């Protein structure tokens, strides 16, 4: 890495469809399925950007890892490829994912290898069964079909998702359009854990002077002494000016995370007016969970209001998000983020 400070940003934005209004770099995006593996790799030019993983050993499909243009991985390595000093809490936090805590009483969000067999019936799985489209070019495309199922493989929801991968200047963009169609009557009961999630690299966690207590899905407790973590240096700021821990549970059309990674630093997320319950609530935690959850209104408002989404059999709903990964000598400015957000919101 160069010896001056660079900044790296992560943004997520919801949108119906996406076309780039900013100047593209001209670098080809290559989307390549690995032979005999449930894995699709995405390269921008010759450099890896991310991979779509959907093996049977995972309880949901994920994008992991996620790299900047300079090759810095902004995602936590644990549990798939632990990095030195990685926190080992919340083993269900892998890369970037999309699911929810309470769908007809099943918890899709917290399911992982750590759940005891006797408790698995309380959790749901998202099983990818078809890759629908792979396309390389100025814009890379990956589309897939998956089923949200219970432990008996009964289908609650059919998911159709399309990713679009693009390079815009030094930014790397992921646009996600996900449509969920109910195979039976489905209730998304207002809950904290959802919807679009990302687990950040250790450096992007917020530093704290307070002891932190983590309990994993097996009930194991880890205590991290306050002031002893010399790696974490991240922070949040939202479109409404909320910073640090005050970003959590507040609404806004974007949220930025930033912090040094070696000599570099990383940042951002954004919502779209067509998404349900816009603007989203930010489930942004200091320990490294960065999530947008429009359906967790009850806990985020301390019970003042709630958002319970219901779909009748055959009905569908669409969620649209963008993830932007940026780095450079200077942090991406509020004006730049607002330009990305306005462009994003204007696309039909």
PEGICOR-V628034 format. One line per field, one symbol per residue. ss: DSSP state (h for helix, s for strand, l for the rest). A space follows every 10 residues. Layout:
ss=???
This chain:
ss=llllllssss ssllllllll llllllllss ssslllllss ssssllssss ssslllllll lsssssslll llslslllll llllllllll lllllsssss llsllsslll llllllhhhh hhslssssss ssssslslss sssssssssl llllssssss ssssssssll ssssssssss sslllsssll lllsssssss lhhhlsllll lsssslllll ssssllllll lllsssssll llshhhhlll sllsssssss sllsssllss llllllllll ssssllllss ssslllhhhh llllllllss sllllsssss ssssssssll lllhhhhhhh hhhhhhll
